[in-house]
Amino acid sequence: MLTPEGLRAARGLLNWGVRDLAAASGVAWTTISQFENGRGIRKATADKILAAFDRQGVEIVATEEKTGATIQMKRAQND
C-alpha cells in the first residue's frame, strides 16, 4: 500500500524531486504532488510509482497496523 508519507520518504532516500519520480514512473508530476498532499490515487498509478522505486532498489512497505512506511534498500547481488 502506497502512502503519501512513504512516497515522500522514498523520494528522499533517492534524493529525487517530484519531477524525477514522474520521469522514472511515467506518472504526471502533478498527480504525484496531489497524492503527497492528501488526494487519492488509482491503484494502476500507485503500481507505476512502486515499480519505479523497485527498479532503483527501494521497497515501500506499509500495513494497516502501521502509519507511514518502512523504506529498505535492496542489497546488490554478488555474482
Secondary structure, 3 states (H helix, E strand, C coil): CCCHHHHHHHHHHHCCCHHHHHHHHCCCHHHHHHHHCCCCCCHHHHHHHHHHHHHCCEEEECCCCCCCCEEEECCCCCC
